[in-house]
Amino acid sequence: MRMVDVIDAKRNGGELTEEQIRFFVDGYTAGDIPDYQASALLMAIWFNGMAPEETRLLTQAMLESGDCLDLSDIPGVKVDKHSTGGVGDKVSIPLAPLVASLGIPVPMISGRGLGHTGGTLDKLEAIPGYTVELDEGRFKEQLREVGCVIAGATGNIAPADRRIYALRDVTDTVDSIPLIAGSIMSKKIASGTDALVMDVKTGAGAFMREEEDAVALARALVDIAHGSGMEAVAVISDMNQPLGRKIGNALEIEESVELLRGEGPADLLELVLAIGSQMVVMAGMADTPEEARPLLEARIADGSALERFRAMVEAQGGDGSVVDDFTVMPQAAYQFDLPAPRSGVVASMAADELGIASMMLGGGRATKDDELDYAVGLVLNKKVGDPVEEGESLLTIHSNREDVADVVDLVLDNIRIADAAEPVELVHRMVL
């Protein structure tokens, strides 16, 4: 079999066979297929899509490219969460220790940033010493002792996805339903989790901009999970404006800690509680999300969720004092306030463009090999619906370069101030 024939089949709108899919996945994982041919196939998939059976076969091939974690010897229902990615989306970071503080094991296999969206692993690596690379033994030991882990794919879990994931990021093939579904579910099935809540973003800052596409992706994810014997539910949530107020790696760790202190922004807290409540129900600790919510709120109020976060950080080699002192993380040399050009109400903030602004500062990758600047990003002083006076600060730019005129221009072009604003609906619907 030749790779060029596999590319040709998909380019011309055909359905790939199991043999062709495995040839690609196994060959690219082994390094026998070059990036340029893999990129061509990814682009053909982006244009022509994949049938449900192709998506299932792709997921299976990526899953079987490596090992599967066996967590059956760890008591309790293991519950995980995954987001399709957004701007300012740091939900996983406070969520895992919050749910674990109720005694629910949370084995979370996370990823790095894709395009304009931030990656959970990149954010956690802003904490000095935090390691995301754990072998299976250490992963399981921490899950047993601490109750939660946020790490990359351990050992040899879904190595095909690691390679394809990085290539999608730099070839503009991120927003493809079969590629997203295969990537997410190959890791999640291999990670040994029993139940999964998926946060599927929709809107300007999401890969699925239209809600119908987000629902289609959610349906594909839930169906793959159910087909593998995993309990699953998907939340469709809004990404027309950034989530929370901080965008950037170290800045989003700050906001995660603030939430666990009981000081987080309302929208971030609402989504954490909405997703966390579903996880608590799946674990059998509550019958309904309405019953689960006060259990989580109590763990924030009594400080146990924050202490569980500290324990997770320290177990993974990180500096646990970050919960008390944010300056242990990298700090930007410059902070510039951006004044509002007129008075009114913030009517819209294009989440994708604000994510790109953070990338331009060095907070994201344009190529696979780019080094991240953990200190940089944006702090939103106003959100949609907030009143603002001319000259008042819309946001603060955290930068390690003194000239940020390009970032200022981009941001001003993508924040609209009007006389009124439509309310933002954070959670759109559930897919079961």
C-alpha positions, 0 to 999 in steps of 0.5 A, a space after each residue: 500500500 502507498 500513502 499517496 493512494 490513501 490520500 487520493 482516496 480521501 481527496 476524491 471523497 471516498 471512504 477509507 477502509 480499515 486497512 488504509 486507516 491503520 496503514 496511515 496511523 501505524 506508519 505515521 506513528 512509526 515515523 515511516 510516513 512524512 509530515 507532508 503526506 500526513 498533512 495532505 491526508 488531514 486536509 483531505 479529511 478536513 474537506 471531505 469529512 469521514 463517515 461514522 464508521 471511518 471515525 470509529 475505525 480511526 479512533 480504534 486505530 489511534 487507541 490501539 497504537 499504544 497501551 491502555 491504562 487499567 484502573 480497575 484496582 482503584 476503588 470508586 467510579 473514575 470520572 473524567 472531563 474533557 473540553 474541545 477547547 476555548 479561550 480562557 478555558 481553564 475549567 479542568 484545573 480547578 474542577 479536578 481537585 474540586 471533584 476529587 475533594 469529594 472522594 471521587 477519583 479523577 484521572 484526567 488525560 489532557 492536551 496542549 494548546 491548539 490554534 488560538 485555544 490554550 492547553 491545560 498542560 501548557 498552563 500547568 507547566 507555568 507552575 515551576 517543577 510541575 511535570 505532565 509526563 507520568 508513567 503508568 505506575 506513578 499515575 495510578 499511585 497519585 490517583 490512589 493517594 491524592 484522588 486526581 491527576 492532570 497529565 499528558 497521555 501516560 507512557 505509551 497511551 495513544 502515541 498516534 494521537 500525540 503526533 497527529 494532534 501536534 500536526 493538526 495544530 500547525 496545518 489548520 486542520 483542528 476544526 474537523 469533527 472526525 479528527 476531534 472525535 478520534 483524538 479525544 476518544 482514543 485517549 479517553 478510552 485508553 485512560 481507563 476512565 468509567 465515565 466522562 463529561 465532555 464540554 463541547 464549545 460553540 461560538 466565535 472562539 470555538 472550533 465548532 462555531 455553529 451550534 449545530 456543528 457542536 451538537 454533531 460533534 457532541 453526538 459523535 463523542 457520546 456515541 463513541 463512548 457508549 459504544 466502548 461501554 463508557 458512560 458519557 454526557 456532553 455539555 454544549 457551552 458558549 465560547 463567543 467571549 473568553 471564559 473568565 477574565 484571564 487569558 494566558 498560561 500563568 494568568 489562568 493558573 492564578 484564576 483557577 486558584 482564585 476560584 478555589 479560594 471562592 474568589 473566581 469570576 461568576 461565569 467560570 464558577 458556573 461552568 465548573 459547577 455545572 460540569 462538576 455536578 454531572 461528574 458527581 451524579 455519574 460517580 453515584 454521590 448524588 441523584 441529580 445535578 441539583 443535589 450535587 451542586 451544594 456538595 461542591 460549593 461546600 468544598 470550595 467554602 471550607 478550603 478542601 478543594 484548594 488544598 487538594 489542588 496543592 496536593 496534586 501540584 506537589 505530587 507532580 513535582 510542582 511548587 505548591 506555594 503557588 496557591 499562596 504566592 502567584 509570583 513563583 510563576 513567571 511574571 510579565 515585564 510590562 502591563 499596559 491598560 487598554 482604554 475604552 474608545 467610547 462610553 457604553 456597554 461591552 456588546 461583544 468580545 471576539 474570543 478567537 481574536 483575543 486568543 490570537 492576541 495572546 498567541 502574538 504575545 508568545 502565549 501560544 504556538 504558531 509552529 510545533 516547536 515554538 517555545 511558550 512565554 508562560 507570563 504573557 496574556 490578557 486580563 479582561 477588566 470588562 466582559 459582555 454586558 458590563 458598562 464602560 466609560 470612555 478612557 476606562 480600562 477594557 483590559 490589561 495586556 501582560 507582555 515581555 515586549 515593550 511595543 504591543 501596538 499590533 496587539 492593541 490594534 487587534 484587540 480594539 478591532 474585536 471588542 465592540 461597545 454599543 448602547 446595549 448588549 444581548 445577554 450571554 447564555 453560558 450553557 446551551 444544552 445537554 447531549 445524552 
